[in-house]
């Protein structure tokens, strides 16, 4: 876990969600001083705490730790229900994922065509 990378991502995500350190602490059962220490890079969270932080901030632990670019979409997805649904879809077998992808593609394409025809 890179000290500056994790700390910056945590702080940026907290601010994106418009949480104070105290509010994020309350949501993760931590004292706000712990959040401050993590954001300054002087302390590292335990695995359990990292999981709680990722859950509340709507990202994966991989994104928090490494800033994996594949997780950027998850970090910015505001609709918690939609995020949960996508996370559940990721657990499906590949055949089922393809059905969902085709459905989404068809729906998006239909909406684009409708907007052009208006």
N, CA, C and O atoms as a printed pandas DataFrame, in Angstrom:
     atom_number atom_name residue_name chain_id  residue_number  x_coord  y_coord  z_coord
0              1         N          UNK        A               1    0.861   -1.172    0.000
1              2        CA          UNK        A               1    0.000    0.000    0.000
2              3         C          UNK        A               1    0.902    1.228    0.000
3              4         O          UNK        A               1    1.628    1.471    0.964
4              5         N          UNK        A               2    0.855    1.988   -1.066
5              6        CA          UNK        A               2    1.674    3.182   -1.112
6              7         C          UNK        A               2    1.076    4.231   -0.194
7              8         O          UNK        A               2   -0.120    4.522   -0.241
8              9         N          UNK        A               3    1.933    4.788    0.634
9             10        CA          UNK        A               3    1.484    5.733    1.651
10            11         C          UNK        A               3    0.705    6.895    1.052
11            12         O          UNK        A               3   -0.417    7.174    1.475
12            13         N          UNK        A               4    1.282    7.562    0.088
13            14        CA          UNK        A               4    0.631    8.733   -0.480
14            15         C          UNK        A               4   -0.571    8.371   -1.328
15            16         O          UNK        A               4   -1.579    9.077   -1.301
16            17         N          UNK        A               5   -0.485    7.279   -2.083
17            18        CA          UNK        A               5   -1.589    6.883   -2.952
18            19         C          UNK        A               5   -2.845    6.550   -2.169
19            20         O          UNK        A               5   -3.917    7.082   -2.458
20            21         N          UNK        A               6   -2.726    5.679   -1.186
21            22        CA          UNK        A               6   -3.881    5.301   -0.372
22            23         C          UNK        A               6   -4.449    6.511    0.341
23            24         O          UNK        A               6   -5.657    6.747    0.305
24            25         N          UNK        A               7   -3.595    7.272    0.982
25            26        CA          UNK        A               7   -4.045    8.430    1.760
26            27         C          UNK        A               7   -4.799    9.423    0.874
27            28         O          UNK        A               7   -5.853    9.931    1.255
28            29         N          UNK        A               8   -4.255    9.687   -0.294
29            30        CA          UNK        A               8   -4.893   10.644   -1.213
30            31         C          UNK        A               8   -6.226   10.098   -1.732
31            32         O          UNK        A               8   -7.218   10.825   -1.785
32            33         N          UNK        A               9   -6.247    8.826   -2.112
33            34        CA          UNK        A               9   -7.498    8.239   -2.602
34            35         C          UNK        A               9   -8.568    8.268   -1.521
35            36         O          UNK        A               9   -9.723    8.596   -1.795
36            37         N          UNK        A              10   -8.191    7.929   -0.302
37            38        CA          UNK        A              10   -9.155    7.935    0.797
38            39         C          UNK        A              10   -9.729    9.336    0.995
39            40         O          UNK        A              10  -10.944    9.508    1.090
40            41         N          UNK        A              11   -8.860   10.318    1.054
41            42        CA          UNK        A              11   -9.302   11.701    1.261
42            43         C          UNK        A              11  -10.165   12.182    0.095
43            44         O          UNK        A              11  -11.206   12.803    0.305
44            45         N          UNK        A              12   -9.731   11.894   -1.132
45            46        CA          UNK        A              12  -10.489   12.309   -2.323
46            47         C          UNK        A              12  -11.876   11.668   -2.349
47            48         O          UNK        A              12  -12.869   12.343   -2.619
48            49         N          UNK        A              13  -11.940   10.373   -2.069
49            50        CA          UNK        A              13  -13.228    9.681   -2.070
50            51         C          UNK        A              13  -14.137   10.210   -0.970
51            52         O          UNK        A              13  -15.337   10.385   -1.182
52            53         N          UNK        A              14  -13.573   10.462    0.198
53            54        CA          UNK        A              14  -14.376   11.011    1.308
54            55         C          UNK        A              14  -14.967   12.350    0.902
55            56         O          UNK        A              14  -16.142   12.620    1.154
56            57         N          UNK        A              15  -14.157   13.185    0.277
57            58        CA          UNK        A              15  -14.634   14.500   -0.159
58            59         C          UNK        A              15  -15.662   14.380   -1.283
59            60         O          UNK        A              15  -16.633   15.137   -1.314
60            61         N          UNK        A              16  -15.458   13.431   -2.213
61            62        CA          UNK        A              16  -16.432   13.214   -3.293
62            63         C          UNK        A              16  -17.802   12.856   -2.720
63            64         O          UNK        A              16  -18.835   13.263   -3.252
64            65         N          UNK        A              17  -17.796   12.104   -1.648
65            66        CA          UNK        A              17  -19.051   11.704   -1.005
66            67         C          UNK        A              17  -19.572   12.796   -0.066
67            68         O          UNK        A              17  -20.650   12.668    0.515
68            69         N          UNK        A              18  -18.794   13.864    0.073
69            70        CA          UNK        A              18  -19.154   14.990    0.940
70            71         C          UNK        A              18  -19.303   14.559    2.400
71            72         O          UNK        A              18  -20.194   15.015    3.117
72            73         N          UNK        A              19  -18.394   13.659    2.819
73            74        CA          UNK        A              19  -18.357   13.212    4.206
74            75         C          UNK        A              19  -17.280   13.986    4.954
75            76         O          UNK        A              19  -16.206   14.249    4.412
76            77         N          UNK        A              20  -17.567   14.346    6.185
77            78        CA          UNK        A              20  -16.511   14.848    7.058
78            79         C          UNK        A              20  -15.746   13.626    7.571
79            80         O          UNK        A              20  -16.193   12.491    7.412
80            81         N          UNK        A              21  -14.594   13.872    8.184
81            82        CA          UNK        A              21  -13.862   12.750    8.778
82            83         C          UNK        A              21  -14.703   12.101    9.870
83            84         O          UNK        A              21  -14.702   10.880   10.024
84            85         N          UNK        A              22  -15.420   12.926   10.625
85            86        CA          UNK        A              22  -16.264   12.397   11.700
86            87         C          UNK        A              22  -17.389   11.532   11.142
87            88         O          UNK        A              22  -17.706   10.483   11.702
88            89         N          UNK        A              23  -17.992   11.970   10.040
89            90        CA          UNK        A              23  -19.093   11.194    9.451
90            91         C          UNK        A              23  -18.587    9.866    8.888
91            92         O          UNK        A              23  -19.215    8.826    9.086
92            93         N          UNK        A              24  -17.456    9.901    8.190
93            94        CA          UNK        A              24  -16.885    8.656    7.677
94            95         C          UNK        A              24  -16.519    7.736    8.835
95            96         O          UNK        A              24  -16.725    6.525    8.762
96            97         N          UNK        A              25  -15.986    8.305    9.884
97            98        CA          UNK        A              25  -15.665    7.516   11.070
98            99         C          UNK        A              25  -16.893    6.856   11.665
99           100         O          UNK        A              25  -16.862    5.681   12.031
100          101         N          UNK        A              26  -17.978    7.619   11.758
101          102        CA          UNK        A              26  -19.229    7.076   12.305
102          103         C          UNK        A              26  -19.753    5.932   11.434
103          104         O          UNK        A              26  -20.205    4.909   11.950
104          105         N          UNK        A              27  -19.689    6.109   10.123
105          106        CA          UNK        A              27  -20.196    5.096    9.187
106          107         C          UNK        A              27  -19.357    3.822    9.176
107          108         O          UNK        A              27  -19.835    2.761    8.777
108          109         N          UNK        A              28  -18.105    3.932    9.616
109          110        CA          UNK        A              28  -17.204    2.773    9.615
110          111         C          UNK        A              28  -16.838    2.311   11.024
111          112         O          UNK        A              28  -15.968    1.457   11.201
112          113         N          UNK        A              29  -17.511    2.885   12.026
113          114        CA          UNK        A              29  -17.246    2.550   13.437
114          115         C          UNK        A              29  -15.809    2.852   13.845
115          116         O          UNK        A              29  -15.185    2.086   14.580
116          117         N          UNK        A              30  -15.292    3.986   13.354
117          118        CA          UNK        A              30  -13.948    4.426   13.711
118          119         C          UNK        A              30  -14.015    5.823   14.309
119          120         O          UNK        A              30  -14.950    6.575   14.033
120          121         N          UNK        A              31  -13.047    6.166   15.109
121          122        CA          UNK        A              31  -12.948    7.538   15.606
122          123         C          UNK        A              31  -12.388    8.399   14.481
123          124         O          UNK        A              31  -11.536    7.951   13.714
124          125         N          UNK        A              32  -12.868    9.632   14.385
125          126        CA          UNK        A              32  -12.430   10.517   13.289
126          127         C          UNK        A              32  -10.917   10.716   13.268
127          128         O          UNK        A              32  -10.350   10.994   12.212
128          129         N          UNK        A              33  -10.263   10.581   14.404
129          130        CA          UNK        A              33   -8.807   10.756   14.417
130          131         C          UNK        A              33   -8.107    9.659   13.615
131          132         O          UNK        A              33   -7.048    9.888   13.030
132          133         N          UNK        A              34   -8.710    8.461   13.592
133          134        CA          UNK        A              34   -8.141    7.374   12.773
134          135         C          UNK        A              34   -8.227    7.731   11.294
135          136         O          UNK        A              34   -7.287    7.498   10.534
136          137         N          UNK        A              35   -9.365    8.299   10.894
137          138        CA          UNK        A              35   -9.535    8.701    9.492
138          139         C          UNK        A              35   -8.460    9.728    9.139
139          140         O          UNK        A              35   -7.838    9.639    8.081
140          141         N          UNK        A              36   -8.247   10.685   10.008
141          142        CA          UNK        A              36   -7.218   11.707    9.786
142          143         C          UNK        A              36   -5.823   11.103    9.661
143          144         O          UNK        A              36   -5.036   11.522    8.812
144          145         N          UNK        A              37   -5.520   10.136   10.491
145          146        CA          UNK        A              37   -4.205    9.473   10.425
146          147         C          UNK        A              37   -4.028    8.725    9.109
147          148         O          UNK        A              37   -2.954    8.747    8.509
148          149         N          UNK        A              38   -5.097    8.060    8.668
149          150        CA          UNK        A              38   -5.032    7.356    7.383
150          151         C          UNK        A              38   -4.823    8.345    6.246
151          152         O          UNK        A              38   -4.030    8.098    5.337
152          153         N          UNK        A              39   -5.536    9.463    6.298
153          154        CA          UNK        A              39   -5.449   10.463    5.227
154          155         C          UNK        A              39   -4.095   11.180    5.201
155          156         O          UNK        A              39   -3.661   11.653    4.151
156          157         N          UNK        A              40   -3.445   11.256    6.331
157          158        CA          UNK        A              40   -2.108   11.869    6.377
158          159         C          UNK        A              40   -1.009   10.841    6.103
159          160         O          UNK        A              40    0.163   11.197    5.980
160          161         N          UNK        A              41   -1.387    9.583    6.008
161          162        CA          UNK        A              41   -0.426    8.535    5.694
162          163         C          UNK        A              41    0.437    8.122    6.865
163          164         O          UNK        A              41    1.490    7.516    6.668
164          165         N          UNK        A              42    0.014    8.438    8.087
165          166        CA          UNK        A              42    0.827    8.066    9.245
166          167         C          UNK        A              42    0.354    6.768    9.910
167          168         O          UNK        A              42    0.978    6.273   10.848
168          169         N          UNK        A              43   -0.754    6.233    9.407
169          170        CA          UNK        A              43   -1.280    4.981    9.937
170          171         C          UNK        A              43   -1.928    4.205    8.795
171          172         O          UNK        A              43   -2.412    4.794    7.829
172          173         N          UNK        A              44   -1.933    2.877    8.916
173          174        CA          UNK        A              44   -2.564    2.017    7.918
174          175         C          UNK        A              44   -3.730    1.283    8.566
175          176         O          UNK        A              44   -3.622    0.835    9.708
176          177         N          UNK        A              45   -4.840    1.156    7.852
177          178        CA          UNK        A              45   -5.982    0.437    8.418
178          179         C          UNK        A              45   -5.763   -1.072    8.396
179          180         O          UNK        A              45   -5.008   -1.596    7.577
180          181         N          UNK        A              46   -6.433   -1.749    9.303
181          182        CA          UNK        A              46   -6.432   -3.217    9.278
182          183         C          UNK        A              46   -7.241   -3.672    8.069
183          184         O          UNK        A              46   -7.911   -2.864    7.426
184          185         N          UNK        A              47   -7.181   -4.931    7.770
185          186        CA          UNK        A              47   -7.946   -5.473    6.645
186          187         C          UNK        A              47   -9.441   -5.252    6.849
187          188         O          UNK        A              47  -10.138   -4.838    5.923
188          189         N          UNK        A              48   -9.935   -5.524    8.048
189          190        CA          UNK        A              48  -11.360   -5.328    8.335
190          191         C          UNK        A              48  -11.762   -3.871    8.158
191          192         O          UNK        A              48  -12.826   -3.580    7.611
192          193         N          UNK        A              49  -10.928   -2.966    8.612
193          194        CA          UNK        A              49  -11.209   -1.541    8.476
194          195         C          UNK        A              49  -11.169   -1.123    7.020
195          196         O          UNK        A              49  -12.001   -0.332    6.576
196          197         N          UNK        A              50  -10.212   -1.645    6.278
197          198        CA          UNK        A              50  -10.105   -1.339    4.853
198          199         C          UNK        A              50  -11.378   -1.771    4.118
199          200         O          UNK        A              50  -11.878   -1.052    3.253
200          201         N          UNK        A              51  -11.884   -2.926    4.465
201          202        CA          UNK        A              51  -13.129   -3.433    3.858
202          203         C          UNK        A              51  -14.289   -2.495    4.183
203          204         O          UNK        A              51  -15.084   -2.166    3.304
204          205         N          UNK        A              52  -14.389   -2.065    5.432
205          206        CA          UNK        A              52  -15.464   -1.139    5.831
206          207         C          UNK        A              52  -15.356    0.176    5.069
207          208         O          UNK        A              52  -16.358    0.700    4.583
208          209         N          UNK        A              53  -14.145    0.707    4.967
209          210        CA          UNK        A              53  -13.944    1.974    4.252
210          211         C          UNK        A              53  -14.362    1.844    2.790
211          212         O          UNK        A              53  -15.060    2.706    2.256
212          213         N          UNK        A              54  -13.930    0.765    2.151
213          214        CA          UNK        A              54  -14.264    0.551    0.740
214          215         C          UNK        A              54  -15.772    0.429    0.558
215          216         O          UNK        A              54  -16.341    0.985   -0.381
216          217         N          UNK        A              55  -16.408   -0.297    1.458
217          218        CA          UNK        A              55  -17.852   -0.495    1.371
218          219         C          UNK        A              55  -18.602    0.836    1.470
219          220         O          UNK        A              55  -19.475    1.125    0.651
220          221         N          UNK        A              56  -18.262    1.629    2.459
221          222        CA          UNK        A              56  -18.931    2.915    2.675
222          223         C          UNK        A              56  -18.647    3.889    1.527
223          224         O          UNK        A              56  -19.518    4.671    1.146
224          225         N          UNK        A              57  -17.444    3.842    0.983
225          226        CA          UNK        A              57  -17.066    4.765   -0.092
226          227         C          UNK        A              57  -17.473    4.258   -1.474
227          228         O          UNK        A              57  -17.322    4.968   -2.468
228          229         N          UNK        A              58  -17.983    3.038   -1.535
229          230        CA          UNK        A              58  -18.489    2.502   -2.791
230          231         C          UNK        A              58  -17.419    2.098   -3.791
231          232         O          UNK        A              58  -17.617    2.198   -5.001
232          233         N          UNK        A              59  -16.282    1.639   -3.274
233          234        CA          UNK        A              59  -15.188    1.176   -4.127
234          235         C          UNK        A              59  -14.710   -0.176   -3.623
235          236         O          UNK        A              59  -15.192   -0.674   -2.606
236          237         N          UNK        A              60  -13.770   -0.759   -4.332
237          238        CA          UNK        A              60  -13.184   -2.014   -3.868
238          239         C          UNK        A              60  -11.947   -1.707   -3.022
239          240         O          UNK        A              60  -11.393   -0.608   -3.070
240          241         N          UNK        A              61  -11.541   -2.693   -2.260
241          242        CA          UNK        A              61  -10.312   -2.531   -1.487
242          243         C          UNK        A              61   -9.122   -2.376   -2.427
243          244         O          UNK        A              61   -8.183   -1.642   -2.118
244          245         N          UNK        A              62   -9.150   -3.061   -3.575
245          246        CA          UNK        A              62   -8.071   -2.927   -4.563
246          247         C          UNK        A              62   -7.920   -1.475   -5.012
247          248         O          UNK        A              62   -6.807   -0.970   -5.153
248          249         N          UNK        A              63   -9.041   -0.822   -5.232
249          250        CA          UNK        A              63   -8.968    0.581   -5.655
250          251         C          UNK        A              63   -8.348    1.435   -4.546
251          252         O          UNK        A              63   -7.486    2.272   -4.812
252          253         N          UNK        A              64   -8.783    1.226   -3.323
253          254        CA          UNK        A              64   -8.228    2.011   -2.215
254          255         C          UNK        A              64   -6.728    1.775   -2.058
255          256         O          UNK        A              64   -5.964    2.720   -1.862
256          257         N          UNK        A              65   -6.315    0.527   -2.143
257          258        CA          UNK        A              65   -4.912    0.182   -1.918
258          259         C          UNK        A              65   -4.030    0.587   -3.092
259          260         O          UNK        A              65   -3.011    1.255   -2.917
260          261         N          UNK        A              66   -4.439    0.172   -4.295
261          262        CA          UNK        A              66   -3.555    0.322   -5.451
262          263         C          UNK        A              66   -4.018    1.362   -6.464
263          264         O          UNK        A              66   -3.249    1.758   -7.340
264          265         N          UNK        A              67   -5.258    1.804   -6.354
265          266        CA          UNK        A              67   -5.775    2.751   -7.333
266          267         C          UNK        A              67   -5.969    2.119   -8.685
267          268         O          UNK        A              67   -5.807    2.779   -9.711
268          269         N          UNK        A              68   -6.318    0.834   -8.703
269          270        CA          UNK        A              68   -6.487    0.104   -9.954
270          271         C          UNK        A              68   -7.423    0.863  -10.884
271          272         O          UNK        A              68   -8.555    1.175  -10.513
272          273         N          UNK        A              69   -6.949    1.161  -12.100
273          274        CA          UNK        A              69   -7.728    1.960  -13.035
274          275         C          UNK        A              69   -9.021    1.279  -13.440
275          276         O          UNK        A              69   -9.979    1.961  -13.805
276          277         N          UNK        A              70   -9.077   -0.004  -13.390
277          278        CA          UNK        A              70  -10.307   -0.707  -13.712
278          279         C          UNK        A              70  -11.413   -0.445  -12.703
279          280         O          UNK        A              70  -12.581   -0.729  -12.967
280          281         N          UNK        A              71  -11.053    0.088  -11.566
281          282        CA          UNK        A              71  -12.021    0.340  -10.511
282          283         C          UNK        A              71  -12.504    1.787  -10.488
283          284         O          UNK        A              71  -13.333    2.144   -9.650
284          285         N          UNK        A              72  -12.005    2.619  -11.385
285          286        CA          UNK        A              72  -12.372    4.031  -11.385
286          287         C          UNK        A              72  -13.869    4.204  -11.558
287          288         O          UNK        A              72  -14.468    5.049  -10.893
288          289         N          UNK        A              73  -14.481    3.434  -12.423
289          290        CA          UNK        A              73  -15.923    3.550  -12.640
290          291         C          UNK        A              73  -16.675    3.265  -11.342
291          292         O          UNK        A              73  -17.654    3.946  -11.035
292          293         N          UNK        A              74  -16.237    2.281  -10.588
293          294        CA          UNK        A              74  -16.892    1.972   -9.326
294          295         C          UNK        A              74  -16.742    3.118   -8.343
295          296         O          UNK        A              74  -17.661    3.417   -7.580
296          297         N          UNK        A              75  -15.581    3.757   -8.362
297          298        CA          UNK        A              75  -15.326    4.839   -7.427
298          299         C          UNK        A              75  -16.227    6.025   -7.692
299          300         O          UNK        A              75  -16.541    6.777   -6.769
300          301         N          UNK        A              76  -16.651    6.211   -8.937
301          302        CA          UNK        A              76  -17.456    7.368   -9.291
302          303         C          UNK        A              76  -18.935    7.051   -9.421
303          304         O          UNK        A              76  -19.737    7.961   -9.633
304          305         N          UNK        A              77  -19.316    5.801   -9.301
305          306        CA          UNK        A              77  -20.707    5.424   -9.436
306          307         C          UNK        A              77  -21.452    5.824   -8.167
307          308         O          UNK        A              77  -21.194    5.283   -7.091
308          309         N          UNK        A              78  -22.373    6.767   -8.297
309          310        CA          UNK        A              78  -23.067    7.313   -7.137
310          311         C          UNK        A              78  -24.291    6.498   -6.723
311          312         O          UNK        A              78  -24.631    6.464   -5.540
312          313         N          UNK        A              79  -24.951    5.848   -7.662
313          314        CA          UNK        A              79  -26.167    5.093   -7.388
314          315         C          UNK        A              79  -25.784    3.796   -6.673
315          316         O          UNK        A              79  -25.314    2.850   -7.305
316          317         N          UNK        A              80  -25.985    3.757   -5.364
317          318        CA          UNK        A              80  -25.551    2.613   -4.545
318          319         C          UNK        A              80  -26.255    1.319   -4.964
319          320         O          UNK        A              80  -25.640    0.253   -4.977
320          321         N          UNK        A              81  -27.543    1.413   -5.304
321          322        CA          UNK        A              81  -28.267    0.220   -5.718
322          323         C          UNK        A              81  -27.697   -0.328   -7.021
323          324         O          UNK        A              81  -27.526   -1.538   -7.169
324          325         N          UNK        A              82  -27.404    0.563   -7.961
325          326        CA          UNK        A              82  -26.825    0.146   -9.239
326          327         C          UNK        A              82  -25.433   -0.454   -9.022
327          328         O          UNK        A              82  -25.087   -1.463   -9.636
328          329         N          UNK        A              83  -24.647    0.161   -8.159
329          330        CA          UNK        A              83  -23.331   -0.373   -7.833
330          331         C          UNK        A              83  -23.457   -1.786   -7.263
331          332         O          UNK        A              83  -22.716   -2.690   -7.648
332          333         N          UNK        A              84  -24.393   -1.962   -6.353
333          334        CA          UNK        A              84  -24.605   -3.283   -5.761
334          335         C          UNK        A              84  -24.992   -4.298   -6.842
335          336         O          UNK        A              84  -24.506   -5.429   -6.848
336          337         N          UNK        A              85  -25.871   -3.876   -7.753
337          338        CA          UNK        A              85  -26.299   -4.783   -8.811
338          339         C          UNK        A              85  -25.122   -5.188   -9.702
339          340         O          UNK        A              85  -24.993   -6.356  -10.067
340          341         N          UNK        A              86  -24.270   -4.231  -10.050
341          342        CA          UNK        A              86  -23.101   -4.555  -10.866
342          343         C          UNK        A              86  -22.153   -5.496  -10.123
343          344         O          UNK        A              86  -21.568   -6.397  -10.724
344          345         N          UNK        A              87  -22.009   -5.286   -8.833
345          346        CA          UNK        A              87  -21.150   -6.176   -8.050
346          347         C          UNK        A              87  -21.718   -7.593   -8.026
347          348         O          UNK        A              87  -20.967   -8.567   -8.081
348          349         N          UNK        A              88  -23.032   -7.705   -7.944
349          350        CA          UNK        A              88  -23.666   -9.026   -7.964
350          351         C          UNK        A              88  -23.518   -9.682   -9.340
351          352         O          UNK        A              88  -23.300  -10.890   -9.433
352          353         N          UNK        A              89  -23.637   -8.891  -10.400
353          354        CA          UNK        A              89  -23.479   -9.414  -11.761
354          355         C          UNK        A              89  -22.074   -9.977  -11.956
355          356         O          UNK        A              89  -21.896  -10.988  -12.636
356          357         N          UNK        A              90  -21.074   -9.321  -11.356
357          358        CA          UNK        A              90  -19.693   -9.799  -11.486
358          359         C          UNK        A              90  -19.512  -11.206  -10.936
359          360         O          UNK        A              90  -18.572  -11.900  -11.322
360          361         N          UNK        A              91  -20.384  -11.634  -10.051
361          362        CA          UNK        A              91  -20.282  -12.953   -9.432
362          363         C          UNK        A              91  -20.924  -14.050  -10.288
363          364         O          UNK        A              91  -20.739  -15.237  -10.020
364          365         N          UNK        A              92  -21.677  -13.651  -11.314
365          366        CA          UNK        A              92  -22.388  -14.618  -12.149
366          367         C          UNK        A              92  -21.428  -15.372  -13.065
367          368         O          UNK        A              92  -20.316  -14.913  -13.325
368          369         N          UNK        A              93  -21.868  -16.536  -13.554
369          370        CA          UNK        A              93  -21.066  -17.251  -14.561
370          371         C          UNK        A              93  -20.971  -16.404  -15.833
371          372         O          UNK        A              93  -21.821  -15.550  -16.086
372          373         N          UNK        A              94  -19.932  -16.651  -16.622
373          374        CA          UNK        A              94  -19.674  -15.850  -17.829
374          375         C          UNK        A              94  -20.859  -15.810  -18.781
375          376         O          UNK        A              94  -21.143  -14.759  -19.357
376          377         N          UNK        A              95  -21.559  -16.928  -18.963
377          378        CA          UNK        A              95  -22.714  -16.963  -19.869
378          379         C          UNK        A              95  -23.791  -15.981  -19.411
379          380         O          UNK        A              95  -24.362  -15.256  -20.225
380          381         N          UNK        A              96  -24.063  -15.960  -18.113
381          382        CA          UNK        A              96  -25.071  -15.043  -17.581
382          383         C          UNK        A              96  -24.617  -13.586  -17.705
383          384         O          UNK        A              96  -25.423  -12.701  -17.991
384          385         N          UNK        A              97  -23.336  -13.348  -17.489
385          386        CA          UNK        A              97  -22.810  -11.982  -17.648
386          387         C          UNK        A              97  -23.018  -11.493  -19.076
387          388         O          UNK        A              97  -23.369  -10.334  -19.298
388          389         N          UNK        A              98  -22.798  -12.384  -20.043
389          390        CA          UNK        A              98  -22.973  -12.006  -21.452
390          391         C          UNK        A              98  -24.423  -11.620  -21.738
391          392         O          UNK        A              98  -24.668  -10.672  -22.484
392          393         N          UNK        A              99  -25.375  -12.329  -21.164
393          394        CA          UNK        A              99  -26.788  -11.998  -21.346
394          395         C          UNK        A              99  -27.067  -10.601  -20.802
395          396         O          UNK        A              99  -27.736   -9.800  -21.454
396          397         N          UNK        A             100  -26.560  -10.313  -19.618
397          398        CA          UNK        A             100  -26.765   -8.998  -19.007
398          399         C          UNK        A             100  -26.110   -7.909  -19.859
399          400         O          UNK        A             100  -26.706   -6.856  -20.081
400          401         N          UNK        A             101  -24.898   -8.154  -20.334
401          402        CA          UNK        A             101  -24.204   -7.179  -21.175
402          403         C          UNK        A             101  -24.971   -6.914  -22.465
403          404         O          UNK        A             101  -25.087   -5.768  -22.900
404          405         N          UNK        A             102  -25.493   -7.973  -23.075
405          406        CA          UNK        A             102  -26.264   -7.802  -24.315
406          407         C          UNK        A             102  -27.539   -7.014  -24.053
407          408         O          UNK        A             102  -27.920   -6.158  -24.851
408          409         N          UNK        A             103  -28.191   -7.301  -22.944
409          410        CA          UNK        A             103  -29.400   -6.563  -22.593
410          411         C          UNK        A             103  -29.084   -5.080  -22.387
411          412         O          UNK        A             103  -29.779   -4.213  -22.916
412          413         N          UNK        A             104  -28.037   -4.799  -21.620
413          414        CA          UNK        A             104  -27.646   -3.403  -21.376
414          415         C          UNK        A             104  -27.277   -2.699  -22.673
415          416         O          UNK        A             104  -27.672   -1.555  -22.899
416          417         N          UNK        A             105  -26.526   -3.376  -23.517
417          418        CA          UNK        A             105  -26.138   -2.795  -24.795
418          419         C          UNK        A             105  -27.365   -2.468  -25.641
419          420         O          UNK        A             105  -27.446   -1.393  -26.235
420          421         N          UNK        A             106  -28.322   -3.399  -25.695
421          422        CA          UNK        A             106  -29.549   -3.177  -26.470
422          423         C          UNK        A             106  -30.346   -2.009  -25.893
423          424         O          UNK        A             106  -30.866   -1.181  -26.641
424          425         N          UNK        A             107  -30.441   -1.944  -24.591
425          426        CA          UNK        A             107  -31.190   -0.861  -23.939
426          427         C          UNK        A             107  -30.541    0.496  -24.213
427          428         O          UNK        A             107  -31.225    1.463  -24.547
428          429         N          UNK        A             108  -29.234    0.558  -24.072
429          430        CA          UNK        A             108  -28.509    1.818  -24.310
430          431         C          UNK        A             108  -28.630    2.234  -25.770
431          432         O          UNK        A             108  -28.853    3.406  -26.073
432          433         N          UNK        A             109  -28.484    1.278  -26.661
433          434        CA          UNK        A             109  -28.609    1.567  -28.091
434          435         C          UNK        A             109  -30.010    2.083  -28.408
435          436         O          UNK        A             109  -30.158    3.047  -29.159
436          437         N          UNK        A             110  -31.027    1.459  -27.850
437          438        CA          UNK        A             110  -32.413    1.901  -28.068
438          439         C          UNK        A             110  -32.596    3.342  -27.593
439          440         O          UNK        A             110  -33.215    4.146  -28.291
440          441         N          UNK        A             111  -32.073    3.675  -26.429
441          442        CA          UNK        A             111  -32.195    5.033  -25.888
442          443         C          UNK        A             111  -31.482    6.045  -26.777
443          444         O          UNK        A             111  -31.983    7.151  -26.979
444          445         N          UNK        A             112  -30.322    5.678  -27.310
445          446        CA          UNK        A             112  -29.588    6.574  -28.186
446          447         C          UNK        A             112  -30.366    6.830  -29.479
447          448         O          UNK        A             112  -30.444    7.959  -29.962
448          449         N          UNK        A             113  -30.938    5.758  -30.027
449          450        CA          UNK        A             113  -31.712    5.895  -31.261
450          451         C          UNK        A             113  -32.939    6.771  -30.989
451          452         O          UNK        A             113  -33.259    7.652  -31.787
452          453         N          UNK        A             114  -33.621    6.535  -29.874
453          454        CA          UNK        A             114  -34.784    7.356  -29.536
454          455         C          UNK        A             114  -34.441    8.819  -29.402
455          456         O          UNK        A             114  -35.212    9.682  -29.821
456          457         N          UNK        A             115  -33.278    9.112  -28.815
457          458        CA          UNK        A             115  -32.893   10.512  -28.643
458          459         C          UNK        A             115  -32.555   11.159  -29.985
459          460         O          UNK        A             115  -32.762   12.359  -30.162
460          461         N          UNK        A             116  -32.042   10.381  -30.919
461          462        CA          UNK        A             116  -31.727   10.900  -32.264
462          463         C          UNK        A             116  -33.016   11.193  -33.022
463          464         O          UNK        A             116  -33.099   12.187  -33.743
464          465         N          UNK        A             117  -34.028   10.329  -32.862
465          466        CA          UNK        A             117  -35.278   10.467  -33.595
466          467         C          UNK        A             117  -36.188   11.562  -33.036
467          468         O          UNK        A             117  -37.159   11.941  -33.690
468          469         N          UNK        A             118  -35.906   12.055  -31.887
469          470        CA          UNK        A             118  -36.762   13.101  -31.282
470          471         C          UNK        A             118  -36.523   14.434  -31.885
471          472         O          UNK        A             118  -37.158   15.412  -31.490
